[in-house]
Amino acid sequence: MARLAARRTEVQIPSVSDGAPRDAASTTGTDESPQPYLGPHLWLNWQGMLVGQPARSSSKDESIVIHPLWEEHALYSDADVTGEVEFGPYALLMTLAGSGRVGRASPTLVFRHRDHLIEEPPGQMRDALDLGGWTGGGIGDQAAAVLSLALARRVRSGGVVRQGFEPGDPLGRPFAPTHSAPILAEPVRTPMLPGIVRAAMVQEAAPRLERYGRLTGPDATALTRAAGQYADALWWADGDPRVSWIKLVGALEVAANRWDRARDGDDPVQLLKRHRGPLYGKLKKIDVRAVDVVAESLAGMLNVERKLLAFTLRYAPPAPDRRPDGARVDFDDLGPALRQIYEWRSRDLHDGIPFPAPLCEPPVGRKDPPYERFPALGVSGGGGYWPADVLPMYLHTFAHIVGGALRNWWDDLPTPGPSEIDGRS
């Protein structure tokens, strides 16, 4: 039986025999010392159900805190998202509010979740900083981000709108003191992301949502973080395209770091050896113990650009089905374009040189489908000049590449299942 922490970001399962798959950051201990299994609240609650922890049946337990048995969160979108689906301890329910107007977000869906987490005694709470399962936001935000990635639509949580506290009260009670409808900017002229409000069905996301619950904790954490970056990029596209570019690159970095670490069994020393061979050699000659210290410190920063390029080229989607007559991106040779975008992101963050103005504008003309890249030889304005070769693609094209790569990676992640997560055969 799983034991789940009061902070609801940890599952504790008795440690398993040597050689059995483990999902925790720490894998030492005895049968008397349960091991923490960290991951996002959305994933963790699902694991509680999978290992046999029943849904909460009382709003009171060992602490004085009163917990709802279930909650509903309003999810907003400017796309017309319909359909209903259940996955794990969750359900997505449509409101029929509809939308389909760019920049006009409506409470299109309700995300309902049952609580499969129980209290951890206060004396067992950790006192050290631990961000192992932290993705930002609560379970509703995580669900919205994951759904946004799965559907390639803008989805954002406004927070809780209803809670249930008693088993005999299936209707629950309205609850909205922390609810806030998210603000979505309307495009000034034409949308930065043409087609972003096309109708979608939540059933299209069902296979990937089901896979989510069978991921390992580190994979679920990385996927949720990447989905959050991607969802933010879509949401901010018309309000601040520069932020969208930064967020899209960030989404790739999150996924690429996890993908690269998984190749070496998450071993920082092997990462250091592969990405910083000369440094590894020098440290080893000085003091073998220094290798471990430096490797652990640099594990998340080693050759970020190279990892991003390798990951994206490995999982990049094909070109869109419908393409413009001209100004196309070469999907058979994305490397140069990705390097240029990464350079612009680095200049923006580290030198304060914003993304080029033409890349923060909607596609030129009213083509359908729109141009994939800037069609002219160059453009000047605001004190800058940019030739076409440094304007590799429009934002909507990059969003297509990033979203497609993340979804392909999602499909490729291992799904060991609950029998391996809790050590039972």
N, C-alpha and C positions, 0 to 999 in steps of 0.2 A: 504494500500500500504506500502510495506517495505521501509525503508530508510537505505542505506548501506554506511558505512564509507569510507573515502578516503583511509585509510590503508587497506581496503578491508578484514578486519578480523572481521567485526561486522555487524549484521543486527539489525536495530532498528524498533520495531513494537509497536504500541500503547498498553499500558498495558491492561490486560484483567480483568474480574471480578473475585472476590475471588472464589477459588475452581476450576477455569479452569486450565488445565495443562500449566505449564510454563517451558521454557527451559533455562532460563537465570540464571546466577550466582546470580543476584540481582532481586528480584521480587516485590520490592516496587515501588510506584509511582502512578501517576494519568494519565488520558487520555491525559493531556497536556504534560506529561513527558514520552516520549517513553523509553522502556527498551531495553538494549543491549542483543542481542542473539549471543553468541560467539561460534566459531567453526573453524575448518580448512577452508582455502580458498576454497578447493575442495567442501566441504559441504556447505559453506556459499553461494557461487555463485549459487548452486543448489536451496537453499532456496529462493533466490531472484527470480528465475524463478517460483517456486511453489506458491509464494504469489502474483504473477502477475506483477513483475517488468520486463518490456520487455528487450530484448537484446539491448545492446548499439547500437545506430544508428548514433552517432556523436562522433568523436574522441576528441572533445573539449566540455567542460561544464563550471562549475562555477570556476574552477581553471585554471591556465596557463599550467598545465600538459596535454600532449597529450596522450590519451590512445588508444591502438588498439581495434578494434571492436571484433577481434578474434585473436587467436594465435595457432600455431602448435609447439609441442615439440617432439623431436626425443627420442624415448624410445629404449634402448639397451638391448639385451639379447644374451646369448650364446645358448639358446634353439631355436628351429624352431617354433616360435609362429605365427600362421596365423589366418585368419578370420577377420571380421569387425563387429563392434557393436556400436549402439548409446544408450546412457543412459543419461537422463536429458539433460543438455545443452552441452553434451560432445559426442565425437566420437573417437573410436579407429580404425585406418586405417592401413592396412598392406602395407609394402614396397616391399615385395618379396625379401628382401636382404638375408633372410634365415641365418642359421648358423648350429646348431646341433653339433658343435665342442666345447668341454669343454675348457673354458678359452678364447674363441675367440668371443667377443661380437660384434654384428652387429646392426645397426639401424633398428631393426626388425619392429617396429610399429611407427606410428605417433599419438600423442594425440592432438586432436583439441578441443578447448573450446571457446564458445561464452561468452562475458562478460555481466552479468546481474546485476552488481554492479554500484552504482552511487556515486557521490562525497558527502562527508559531509562537510559543511562549516568549514573553518579552526578554527573558534572560538569555535566549539563544540568538537574539538579534546581533548582527555583526557591527563592529564599530569602525571598520576600515573602509576607505573609499572603494567602491566597486561599481564599475560601469559596464560589466560584462553583458547585461541584457538591456541596457538603456538605449532606447531609440528616439526618445523625445515624444512627449504627448502621452495620452492614455490609450486604452484599448480601442476606443472609438476612432482616434486619430490613426492608429496602426491599421485598423480594418479599412479605413478610407484610403490610406496610402496604397495598401496591397491591392485593393479593388481598382484604384486609379491605374496602377501599372498593368493589371490583368486586362482591363478594358481599353486602355489608351484613351481615357476620358478624364476630364477634370472632376474629381470627387474630393470633398472635404467635410469633416465632421463639425457640426455646430455644438455638439455636446449632448448630455443626457436630457431627455424629454419625458421619460416615464420610468418608474421603479416599482418593483413588487416586493413586499416584505412578508406576506403571509401565504402559506400554501393554499389556503382556501379562498384567496382573492386573486383569481386569474387575470383580472383587469388591471390590477395595480393602481397607482395614483400618478397623476401628472406631476412632474418635477422638473423645474427649469431655472433654478436660481443661478446656475453657472452656464446656461445655454447662451450662445451668441452666434447669430447667423453670420457666417464668414463673408467678408466683403470681396467681391470680384470686380475688377476693373473692366469696363467696356472698351472695345477698340476705338481709337480716335477716328480711323478711316476704315481700313479693312483688317480682318483678324490676322494676327501673327501666325496662328495655327489653323489654316483652312481645313475645314472638315471636323474640327474638334467637337462640334455639337451634333454630329451624326447620331441617329438613334442607335441604341445598343441594348442588348438583353443580358441580364446578370448570368443567365445560364451559360453564356459564352465563357465566363470566368470560372465556372464550376470545377472543371478538371484541375486547374492550377490551384484553386482554393483548397481542394481536397489534398493536393500534394503538399501544401504548406504545412499541414498538421503532421506530416510524416517526415519532415526534415529534421536534421540534427539542430541542437540549440544554436551553435555558432553560425550555421548556414541560415537559419531562420532570422537570426539577429542581423546578419549582413544583408539579407534580402530585404528585410523590413526597413533598414536604414537606407538602402539604395532606393527602395520604393518611395520613401519619404522625400528624398532629394528630387526624384523624378516627378512626383506629384506636385511638389512646390514649384518646379520649373513650369509645368503646365499651367498652374494656377496664376503665376506671375507673368505669363508670357505677354499679355497686353498691358499690364500695369507697369512692369519694369523688365523689358527683354534682357537687359544686361544681367540681372539676377538669374534669369532663366538659363542663360548660357553657363553661368558659374555653377548652378545647381545640376545641370545635365552632366557637366564634366565631373562634378562631385559624385554623382550617382555611379558613373563608370569607375571612378577611383575606388569607391567602397567595394563594389563587386570584384574588381580586378585584384584588390588586396586580398580578399578572402579566397578567391580562385587560386591566386599564386601561392598563398600559404598552404592551402589544402594539398597542393602538388607535393609538398615536402612533409606531409603529415603534421602541419602546423609547427614545424621545428625551426625556431629562430636561427639556430646555428647553421642549418643547411641553407637557409635564406641568405645569411651573411656570406657563406662560402660561395654561393652561386652568383650573387649580385655584387659583392665587394671582395673578390678573391684576394687581391694584394693586401687589403686591410686584414683579412682573416689570417693570412700567412704571417704578417708582422705581429699581430696580437698573440698568435700561438707561440711564437718564439719568445715573446716577452713573458707571458704568463697564461697558461691554459685557462685559468679561472677568468681572465679578462675577456676571453672569447664569449663566454656565456653572458657576462654583464653587458657588453657592447651589443651582442646579438639581440638580446631582449629589448634593449633601448631603441634599436634602429629597425626592429622587425616591420613596423608599419610604414617606414619611410624609404625603404630600399628601392631605387629605380622605379619610382612611381610612374613616370611617363612610359617607360618601356613595358611595364606591366599593363598599363591602360591600353596601349596599342595592341599588345599581344592578345589581351582579353577581347577587345572590340573586334579585331580581325577574326578571331576564333568564332565569335558568336553573332557577328553582324548579320542582319536580315538581308534578303534580296532587295532589289530596287522595288519601289511601289508598283502595283499592277498597272496603274494609270500614270503615264508620264507625259511631260510637255514636249512639244515639237523641238524645242531648243533649250539651251542653258541647263543641260543635265549634269548630274554628278556622276563620275565614273565609279560605279559600285564594284568594279573589278580591281580597283586600285585606290582604296580608301586611305592608305597610309599617309601620303602627303597632306591630304585634307585634315586628317585627325591631328597630325603634328602641328599644323598651323593653328587649329582651334586651341590645342593645348597651350601653345605659345601665347595666344591672345589671353587665355585665362590666367596664365602666370603673370603676364604683364599687368593685367587688371588688378590682381591680388597683391602683387609684390612691388610694382612700380607706380601704381595708381593711374595707369594708362587704360582708359575704358575700352571695351570692345568697340570695334569700328562702327561708326554710325550706320552704314548701309546694312550691317548684319542685325541691327536693332530696329529695322524697318520691315513692314510687310513685304511680301514678294512684289516686285515691280509688275505693273500691268494687272489686268483682270483675267488672266488666263485660267482655264479650267481643264486639266489640272495646272496648278501654278508652277512657275519656274522653280527649279531646285537650287539654282545658284545665281549669283548676280550676273546679268546678261551683258553689261557694258564693259568697256576696256578699263575703266577706272572711274573714280568719283572723288570730288573734293568738297570740303565744307567744314565750317567750325574750326578752321586752323589745321585741318589734316587732309592728307591725300592718300588714297588707297587704290593701288592698281588691282586689277581683277584677280591676279594670282595669289593675293593674300585675303581674298574673300571667297573661301572655298565652298560655302553653302549657306542657305538661309536657315533660320531657326527651325522651321517646320521639318526640314530635311534631317537636321541633326536629331530632332526629337524622334523622328521615325527610326533612325539608326540606334539611338540609345535605348528607346523602348523595346525595339526588336531584339537587341543584344541581351538586355536584362531578362526578357521573357524566354529567350532560347536558353540562357543560363539556368533560369528557374526550372525549365523542363529537364535540364541535364543534371541537376543536383541529386545526390543519392537520397533515397528514402528508406532508411533502415527499418522504420516501424517501431511500435511500442515494445515488442519483445526484446529488441536490442537496447532501447533506451533505458528500460528498467532492469536489464540483465537477466530476464527470464527467457528460457528457451521454449 
